[in-house]
Amino acid sequence: MARLVGDRHAKNLQNQLEHGGLLLWVRTWDSGDEQRAVDILTKHSGHDVHVHGAPQN
């Protein structure tokens, strides 16, 4: 995972998981979908909700 999100983010994710956090990935197709996903997760008590780009193969 560190290769996808970087070492700093991987350590943060590991810390959150160790404290009962949930890691959820949502695939979106455009910026409108990204914003809808962020809005939905935030509305339903999501914390530390943000968008990351993934490398395209």
C-alpha positions in Angstrom: 0.0 0.0 0.0 2.9 2.4 0.7 3.8 2.4 -2.9 0.3 3.6 -3.9 -0.2 6.3 -1.2 3.3 7.0 0.0 5.1 6.0 3.2 3.7 9.0 5.2 0.1 8.2 4.3 0.6 4.5 4.8 1.8 5.1 8.4 -1.2 7.3 9.1 -3.6 4.7 7.7 -1.9 2.0 9.8 -2.3 4.2 12.9 -6.0 4.7 12.2 -6.6 1.0 11.6 -4.9 0.2 14.9 -7.3 2.5 16.7 -10.5 1.0 15.2 -10.6 3.0 12.0 -12.0 1.7 8.7 -10.2 2.1 5.4 -12.7 2.5 2.6 -11.7 3.0 -1.1 -14.3 4.3 -3.5 -13.7 4.3 -7.2 -15.1 7.3 -9.1 -15.2 8.2 -12.7 -15.1 12.0 -12.6 -14.8 15.0 -10.3 -18.6 15.0 -9.8 -18.6 11.5 -8.6 -15.7 12.3 -6.3 -17.5 15.1 -4.7 -20.7 13.1 -4.3 -18.7 10.3 -2.6 -17.0 12.8 -0.2 -20.4 14.4 0.6 -22.1 11.0 1.3 -19.2 9.8 3.5 -19.0 13.1 5.4 -22.8 13.2 5.9 -22.7 9.8 7.4 -20.0 10.7 10.0 -17.0 9.9 7.9 -13.8 11.4 9.3 -10.6 12.2 7.4 -12.5 11.9 4.1 -10.4 13.0 1.1 -9.6 12.2 -2.5 -6.4 10.6 -3.8 -5.5 10.0 -7.4 -4.4 6.5 -8.4 -1.9 5.7 -11.1 -3.5 4.8 -14.4 -2.4 1.6 -16.0 
